[in-house]
Amino acid sequence: VLKCISKAGLKFNEYKCQFGQQELTFFGHTILQFGYWPHKKRYRLLWICQFQRA
């Protein structure tokens, strides 16, 4: 994977890179090997907003 990224001319910011992580939060979503869903804090906010609409 890293070779493909290098061939594409892309670079990593070493201070932002984290390798070997089991869980990743990206754009408000939690991403695992099994799938993704809204991050816990965002999910709680969506839950609260749902009840306020009703």
Contacts in CASP RR format, 6 or more apart in sequence:
PFRMAT RR
TARGET T0000
AUTHOR 0000-0000-0000
METHOD contacts of the structure
MODEL  1
VLKCISKAGLKFNEYKCQFGQQELTFFGHTILQFGYWPHKKRYRLLWICQ
FQRA
5 12 0 8 1.000
22 32 0 8 1.000
22 33 0 8 1.000
23 30 0 8 1.000
23 31 0 8 1.000
23 32 0 8 1.000
24 30 0 8 1.000
24 31 0 8 1.000
24 32 0 8 1.000
25 31 0 8 1.000
25 39 0 8 1.000
28 38 0 8 1.000
28 39 0 8 1.000
28 42 0 8 1.000
29 36 0 8 1.000
29 37 0 8 1.000
29 38 0 8 1.000
29 39 0 8 1.000
29 42 0 8 1.000
30 36 0 8 1.000
30 37 0 8 1.000
30 38 0 8 1.000
30 39 0 8 1.000
30 40 0 8 1.000
37 43 0 8 1.000
38 46 0 8 1.000
END
